[in-house]
Amino acid sequence: MKKLLALIALALATALSSAQPAPLALEPQLSPAQRSIAVAQRVLTKNPKDFEAYNALALALSRRARETSDVTFYTQAEEALQKSFAISPDNFDGRRTEVWLLLGKHEFGAALEEAKKLVKKMPDDVMIYGFLTDANVELGNYKDAETAAQWMLDIRPGNIPGLTRAAYLRELFGDTDGSLDLMKMALDSTPPGELEDAAWITTQMAHLNLEVGKIDEAEKFCQRALALFPGYHYALGNLARVRIQQNRYDDAVMLLKQRYQSAQHAENLFDLAEALHLAGKKGEAQLAFSEFERKSLLETNRADNSNHELIFYYADYANEPSKALEVAQREIARRHDVFTLDSYAWALHANGQDVEARKQMEAALVVGTRSAKLFRHAGEIAIHLGDLAGARHFLQLAVQLNSAGSEQARLELLKLDQDPAK
């Protein structure tokens, strides 16, 4: 599951609180989303013509998708939404949820246009500005995304969806400390019963610490998230990244296998294959990579895909650079966010097109994102262009972060230092 879907889902608690009736007595072991689903279903049992209850059900099902990483809940949410429209065509809450589903399917351009229409009808709706933020982030329109996120906080200061989106933008712009501060504010504001929301925010705090090499802090946040929401797939993924940084590859494999069992997405299988490769389990890794490629190709022409991972598979493992570039060209035609630009640059580099690769890499780096992987890619492209000073600069930045990608950057720096011609 992509971070975007998780960010969107944080807006659901606000929408659900206003869209559904007071909670009924329910089993305490149910998750927040399951409780909301049960409430909406009970209301619909009494009144099958309550379109607002169908809207609430659609939102709750979407939230359950985040809790479980089971995409079938999105299909159920769409079905609930169609029932809402059958009763009350073009109702506002339903149309707003429809934009959410467009974002969930990664139809970012369409989502952006629909959100723009809705904001004209309801210019003080926090959730719609959240959708404007999300769509613009994924399309690479960062200035517009920042403007929309600021509107969220202006309309309702301190609201959790606004804080988490502002935090993500701070991360993209290279301000990790600022991002952590905003995430902490969001966590402190999360109601005690919203355990999955709290687990997601805590997991993101682990991710932020990982990106700047604070491995011990990242591990604490992962463990805290798993205590809040046992078996949480996002936390398992980040804890696996911690184990990789600790060179505990077998433990990382175990965690990623557990995550893949509950969330069988192609990108999760790619992470598992990489961990198996690091653990020296070459046969298992090859089988996992082959299955990843099969699954990824099935979705490569859909908006919701694993094309970034497929590009890196072809460029870094399969030695099929032309396929990497073919996929990258398809994806860059849709969006120009930092990570698409990076994967496109890397595919160009793999095909020996380093002048164009550097151009795309510069477009990615100008946003300000501090990522060892991005810096290492920039450094290796610079080496092939003969820009050794630039290469050292980027590789040193990657090494200083002490995160994923730093070790490879360290090896590249060592090669430069040992080559008398350089």
C-alpha positions as CSV (number, residue, x, y, z in Angstrom):
1,M,0.0,0.0,0.0
2,K,1.3,3.4,-0.9
3,K,1.8,6.2,1.6
4,L,-0.8,8.3,-0.3
5,L,-3.7,5.9,0.6
6,A,-2.7,6.0,4.2
7,L,-2.6,9.8,4.2
8,I,-6.0,10.0,2.7
9,A,-7.4,7.6,5.2
10,L,-6.5,9.8,8.1
11,A,-9.2,12.2,6.9
12,L,-11.8,9.5,7.4
13,A,-12.1,9.8,11.2
14,T,-13.3,13.4,10.7
15,A,-15.7,12.5,8.0
16,L,-17.1,9.5,9.8
17,S,-17.7,11.5,13.0
18,S,-20.0,13.8,11.1
19,A,-21.5,11.4,8.7
20,Q,-22.8,8.7,11.0
21,P,-25.0,8.4,14.0
22,A,-23.9,7.9,17.6
23,P,-22.1,4.6,18.1
24,L,-24.0,1.5,19.3
25,A,-22.7,-1.0,21.8
26,L,-20.3,-3.2,19.9
27,E,-17.7,-5.9,20.6
28,P,-14.6,-4.2,22.1
29,Q,-12.2,-6.4,20.0
30,L,-13.4,-4.7,16.7
31,S,-11.0,-2.3,15.1
32,P,-12.1,1.4,14.6
33,A,-13.0,0.7,11.0
34,Q,-14.9,-2.5,11.9
35,R,-16.9,-0.6,14.5
36,S,-17.8,2.1,12.0
37,I,-18.8,-0.5,9.4
38,A,-21.0,-2.2,12.0
39,V,-22.7,1.0,13.0
40,A,-23.5,2.0,9.3
41,Q,-24.8,-1.5,8.6
42,R,-27.2,-1.5,11.6
43,V,-28.5,1.9,10.5
44,L,-29.1,0.6,7.0
45,T,-30.9,-2.5,8.3
46,K,-33.4,-0.2,9.9
47,N,-33.5,2.3,7.0
48,P,-32.2,1.0,3.6
49,K,-33.0,4.4,2.1
50,D,-30.5,6.3,4.2
51,F,-28.0,7.6,1.6
52,E,-25.8,9.2,4.4
53,A,-25.4,5.8,6.0
54,Y,-24.2,4.4,2.7
55,N,-21.7,7.2,2.5
56,A,-20.5,6.4,6.0
57,L,-20.3,2.7,5.1
58,A,-18.1,3.6,2.0
59,L,-15.8,5.6,4.2
60,A,-15.5,3.0,6.8
61,L,-14.8,0.3,4.3
62,S,-12.1,2.5,2.8
63,R,-10.6,2.8,6.2
64,R,-10.7,-0.9,6.7
65,A,-8.7,-1.3,3.5
66,R,-5.9,0.7,5.2
67,E,-6.1,-1.4,8.4
68,T,-5.7,-4.6,6.5
69,S,-4.2,-3.7,3.1
70,D,-7.0,-5.7,1.5
71,V,-8.0,-3.8,-1.6
72,T,-11.3,-5.7,-1.9
73,F,-12.7,-3.2,0.7
74,Y,-12.3,-0.5,-2.0
75,T,-14.6,-2.4,-4.3
76,Q,-17.1,-2.8,-1.5
77,A,-16.8,1.0,-0.8
78,E,-17.6,1.8,-4.5
79,E,-20.6,-0.4,-4.3
80,A,-21.9,1.3,-1.2
81,L,-21.3,4.7,-2.9
82,Q,-23.3,3.7,-5.9
83,K,-26.2,2.8,-3.6
84,S,-26.0,6.3,-2.1
85,F,-26.2,7.9,-5.5
86,A,-29.2,5.7,-6.5
87,I,-31.1,7.2,-3.5
88,S,-29.7,10.8,-3.7
89,P,-28.0,11.5,-7.0
90,D,-25.0,13.9,-6.8
91,N,-25.1,14.3,-3.0
92,F,-22.1,16.2,-1.8
93,D,-20.7,13.7,0.7
94,G,-21.0,11.0,-1.9
95,R,-19.1,13.0,-4.5
96,R,-16.4,13.8,-2.0
97,T,-16.0,10.1,-1.3
98,E,-15.9,9.5,-5.0
99,V,-12.8,11.8,-5.2
100,W,-11.2,9.7,-2.4
101,L,-11.8,6.6,-4.5
102,L,-10.2,8.2,-7.6
103,L,-7.1,8.9,-5.5
104,G,-7.2,5.4,-4.1
105,K,-7.1,4.1,-7.7
106,H,-4.2,6.6,-8.5
107,E,-6.2,8.5,-11.0
108,F,-4.6,11.7,-9.8
109,G,-5.5,13.9,-12.7
110,A,-9.2,13.1,-12.6
111,A,-9.2,13.4,-8.8
112,L,-7.6,16.8,-9.0
113,E,-10.2,18.1,-11.4
114,E,-13.1,16.7,-9.4
115,A,-11.7,18.1,-6.2
116,K,-11.5,21.5,-7.8
117,K,-15.2,21.3,-8.7
118,L,-16.1,20.4,-5.2
119,V,-14.1,23.1,-3.5
120,K,-16.1,25.7,-5.5
121,K,-19.3,24.2,-3.9
122,M,-17.9,23.9,-0.4
123,P,-14.9,26.3,0.0
124,D,-14.4,25.6,3.7
125,D,-14.3,21.7,3.6
126,V,-11.0,20.5,5.1
127,M,-11.2,17.0,3.5
128,I,-11.4,18.4,0.0
129,Y,-8.3,20.5,0.5
130,G,-6.7,17.3,1.7
131,F,-7.6,15.7,-1.6
132,L,-6.2,18.7,-3.5
133,T,-3.0,18.3,-1.5
134,D,-2.8,14.5,-2.2
135,A,-3.4,14.8,-6.0
136,N,-0.9,17.7,-6.4
137,V,1.8,15.9,-4.4
138,E,1.5,12.7,-6.6
139,L,1.5,14.8,-9.8
140,G,4.6,16.7,-8.7
141,N,2.7,20.1,-8.3
142,Y,4.4,20.8,-4.9
143,K,3.6,24.5,-4.7
144,D,-0.1,23.9,-5.2
145,A,0.0,21.0,-2.7
146,E,1.6,23.3,-0.1
147,T,-1.1,25.9,-0.7
148,A,-3.9,23.4,-0.2
149,A,-2.3,21.9,2.9
150,Q,-2.0,25.4,4.4
151,W,-5.7,26.0,3.7
152,M,-6.5,22.9,5.7
153,L,-4.7,24.3,8.7
154,D,-6.1,27.8,8.2
155,I,-9.7,26.5,8.1
156,R,-9.3,24.3,11.1
157,P,-6.0,24.8,13.0
158,G,-4.4,21.6,14.4
159,N,-6.6,19.2,12.5
160,I,-5.0,15.8,12.2
161,P,-5.3,15.3,8.4
162,G,-3.8,18.7,7.8
163,L,-0.9,18.1,10.2
164,T,0.0,14.8,8.6
165,R,-0.1,16.2,5.1
166,A,2.0,19.2,6.2
167,A,4.4,16.7,7.7
168,Y,4.7,14.8,4.5
169,L,5.4,18.0,2.6
170,R,8.0,19.0,5.2
171,E,9.7,15.6,4.6
172,L,9.6,16.0,0.8
173,F,11.1,19.5,1.2
174,G,14.0,18.1,3.3
175,D,12.8,19.3,6.7
176,T,12.8,16.0,8.7
177,D,12.8,17.7,12.1
178,G,9.8,19.8,11.1
179,S,8.1,16.8,9.8
180,L,8.6,14.9,13.0
181,D,7.3,17.8,15.0
182,L,4.1,17.9,13.0
183,M,3.6,14.2,13.3
184,K,4.0,14.4,17.1
185,M,1.4,17.1,17.2
186,A,-0.9,14.8,15.2
187,L,-0.2,11.9,17.5
188,D,-0.9,14.0,20.6
189,S,-4.2,15.0,19.1
190,T,-5.3,11.5,18.1
191,P,-8.3,10.3,20.3
192,P,-7.4,7.3,22.5
193,G,-9.7,4.9,20.8
194,E,-8.3,5.5,17.3
195,L,-5.5,2.9,17.7
196,E,-4.9,2.4,14.0
197,D,-4.6,6.1,13.3
198,A,-2.1,6.3,16.2
199,A,-0.2,3.3,14.9
200,W,0.0,4.8,11.4
201,I,1.4,8.1,12.7
202,T,3.9,6.3,14.9
203,T,5.0,4.2,12.0
204,Q,5.6,7.3,10.0
205,M,7.7,8.7,12.8
206,A,9.8,5.5,12.6
207,H,10.2,6.0,8.8
208,L,11.4,9.6,9.3
209,N,14.0,8.5,11.9
210,L,15.1,5.8,9.5
211,E,15.7,8.3,6.7
212,V,18.2,10.2,8.8
213,G,19.9,7.2,10.3
214,K,18.4,7.2,13.8
215,I,18.0,3.5,13.9
216,D,17.3,3.0,17.6
217,E,14.6,5.7,17.6
218,A,13.0,4.1,14.5
219,E,12.9,0.7,16.2
220,K,11.2,2.2,19.3
221,F,8.5,3.7,17.2
222,C,8.0,0.5,15.2
223,Q,7.6,-1.5,18.4
224,R,5.2,1.1,19.8
225,A,3.1,0.9,16.6
226,L,2.9,-2.9,16.8
227,A,1.9,-2.7,20.4
228,L,-1.0,-0.3,19.4
229,F,-2.1,-2.4,16.4
230,P,-0.5,-5.9,16.5
231,G,0.6,-7.3,13.1
232,Y,0.3,-3.9,11.5
233,H,1.6,-4.2,7.9
234,Y,3.1,-0.7,7.7
235,A,5.0,-1.2,11.0
236,L,6.3,-4.6,9.9
237,G,7.7,-3.1,6.8
238,N,9.5,-0.3,8.6
239,L,10.8,-2.7,11.3
240,A,12.2,-4.9,8.5
241,R,14.1,-1.8,7.2
242,V,15.5,-1.3,10.7
243,R,16.7,-4.9,10.7
244,I,18.4,-4.4,7.4
245,Q,20.2,-1.4,8.7
246,Q,21.3,-3.6,11.6
247,N,22.5,-6.2,9.2
248,R,20.0,-8.7,10.6
249,Y,18.8,-9.8,7.2
250,D,17.2,-13.1,8.3
251,D,15.0,-11.2,10.7
252,A,14.1,-8.7,8.0
253,V,13.1,-11.6,5.7
254,M,10.9,-13.0,8.4
255,L,9.1,-9.7,9.0
256,L,8.6,-9.1,5.3
257,K,7.2,-12.6,4.8
258,Q,4.7,-11.9,7.6
259,R,3.8,-8.6,5.9
260,Y,3.4,-10.2,2.5
261,Q,1.1,-12.9,3.9
262,S,-1.3,-10.2,5.0
263,A,-0.7,-7.7,2.2
264,Q,0.1,-9.5,-1.1
265,H,1.0,-6.5,-3.2
266,A,3.7,-6.6,-5.8
267,E,5.7,-3.8,-4.2
268,N,5.8,-5.8,-0.9
269,L,7.1,-8.8,-2.7
270,F,9.8,-6.7,-4.3
271,D,11.0,-5.7,-0.8
272,L,11.0,-9.3,0.3
273,A,13.0,-10.3,-2.7
274,E,15.6,-7.6,-2.0
275,A,15.8,-8.8,1.6
276,L,16.3,-12.4,0.5
277,H,19.1,-11.2,-1.8
278,L,20.8,-9.4,1.0
279,A,20.4,-12.5,3.3
280,G,22.3,-14.5,0.7
281,K,19.3,-16.7,-0.2
282,K,19.8,-16.3,-3.9
283,G,17.5,-19.1,-5.0
284,E,14.6,-17.8,-2.9
285,A,15.4,-14.3,-4.0
286,Q,15.2,-15.2,-7.7
287,L,11.9,-17.0,-7.2
288,A,10.5,-13.9,-5.4
289,F,11.8,-11.5,-8.1
290,S,10.3,-13.7,-10.8
291,E,6.9,-13.7,-9.1
292,F,7.2,-10.0,-8.5
293,E,7.8,-9.3,-12.2
294,R,4.8,-11.4,-13.1
295,K,2.5,-9.6,-10.7
296,S,3.9,-6.2,-11.5
297,L,3.5,-6.6,-15.2
298,L,-0.2,-7.5,-14.7
299,E,-0.8,-4.0,-13.3
300,T,1.8,-2.0,-15.1
301,N,-0.7,-0.3,-17.5
302,R,-3.1,0.5,-14.6
303,A,-2.9,3.8,-12.8
304,D,-2.4,1.9,-9.5
305,N,0.8,0.0,-10.2
306,S,4.2,-1.0,-8.9
307,N,6.1,0.6,-11.8
308,H,8.8,2.3,-9.6
309,E,9.8,-1.1,-8.2
310,L,9.6,-2.7,-11.6
311,I,12.0,-0.1,-13.0
312,F,14.5,-0.8,-10.3
313,Y,14.1,-4.5,-10.8
314,Y,14.9,-4.3,-14.5
315,A,17.8,-1.8,-14.0
316,D,19.5,-3.3,-10.8
317,Y,18.7,-7.0,-10.8
318,A,17.5,-8.3,-14.2
319,N,20.0,-6.4,-16.4
320,E,17.3,-5.4,-18.8
321,P,17.8,-1.6,-19.1
322,S,15.6,-1.2,-22.1
323,K,12.6,-2.7,-20.2
324,A,13.4,-0.4,-17.3
325,L,13.2,2.7,-19.6
326,E,10.0,1.5,-21.3
327,V,8.3,1.3,-18.0
328,A,9.8,4.6,-16.8
329,Q,8.6,6.4,-19.9
330,R,5.1,5.2,-19.4
331,E,5.1,6.4,-15.8
332,I,6.7,9.8,-16.4
333,A,4.0,10.5,-18.9
334,R,1.5,10.4,-16.0
335,R,3.3,12.2,-13.2
336,H,6.4,14.2,-12.2
337,D,6.8,13.6,-8.5
338,V,10.2,13.2,-6.9
339,F,10.2,9.5,-6.9
340,T,9.0,9.1,-10.5
341,L,11.7,11.5,-11.6
342,D,14.3,9.5,-9.7
343,S,13.2,6.2,-11.2
344,Y,13.1,7.7,-14.7
345,A,16.6,9.2,-14.2
346,W,17.9,5.8,-13.1
347,A,16.4,4.1,-16.1
348,L,18.0,6.6,-18.4
349,H,21.3,6.1,-16.6
350,A,21.0,2.3,-17.0
351,N,20.7,2.9,-20.8
352,G,23.7,5.2,-21.0
353,Q,21.7,8.4,-21.4
354,D,23.4,10.2,-18.6
355,V,23.0,13.8,-19.8
356,E,19.2,13.4,-19.8
357,A,19.4,11.4,-16.6
358,R,21.2,14.2,-14.8
359,K,18.5,16.7,-16.1
360,Q,15.7,14.5,-14.6
361,M,17.7,14.0,-11.4
362,E,18.2,17.7,-11.0
363,A,14.4,18.2,-11.3
364,A,14.0,15.6,-8.5
365,L,16.6,17.1,-6.2
366,V,15.4,20.7,-6.5
367,V,12.4,19.8,-4.4
368,G,14.8,19.3,-1.4
369,T,14.1,15.7,-0.5
370,R,16.9,14.2,1.6
371,S,17.2,10.6,0.6
372,A,20.3,8.5,0.5
373,K,19.0,6.6,-2.5
374,L,18.4,9.8,-4.5
375,F,21.8,11.2,-3.5
376,R,23.5,7.9,-4.5
377,H,21.8,7.9,-7.9
378,A,22.8,11.5,-8.5
379,G,26.4,10.6,-7.5
380,E,26.6,7.6,-9.8
381,I,25.2,9.6,-12.7
382,A,27.8,12.3,-12.1
383,I,30.6,9.8,-12.1
384,H,29.6,8.6,-15.6
385,L,29.5,12.2,-16.8
386,G,33.1,12.8,-15.5
387,D,31.8,15.2,-12.8
388,L,33.9,13.8,-10.0
389,A,33.5,16.8,-7.6
390,G,29.7,16.6,-8.0
391,A,29.8,12.8,-7.5
392,R,31.7,13.1,-4.3
393,H,29.3,15.8,-3.1
394,F,26.2,13.7,-3.6
395,L,27.8,10.4,-2.4
396,Q,29.0,12.1,0.8
397,L,25.4,13.4,1.4
398,A,24.2,9.9,1.0
399,V,26.8,8.5,3.4
400,Q,26.0,11.1,6.0
401,L,22.4,10.1,6.2
402,N,23.4,6.5,7.3
403,S,20.2,5.0,5.9
404,A,19.2,2.7,3.1
405,G,21.5,3.5,0.1
406,S,24.3,4.8,2.3
407,E,26.4,1.7,2.2
408,Q,26.4,1.5,-1.6
409,A,27.3,5.2,-1.7
410,R,30.2,4.5,0.7
411,L,31.5,1.8,-1.6
412,E,31.3,4.2,-4.6
413,L,33.2,6.8,-2.7
414,L,35.8,4.2,-1.8
415,K,36.2,3.3,-5.5
416,L,36.8,7.0,-6.4
417,D,39.4,7.4,-3.6
418,Q,41.2,4.3,-4.7
419,D,41.3,5.1,-8.4
420,P,44.5,7.2,-9.0
421,A,43.0,8.5,-12.3
422,K,40.2,10.1,-10.4
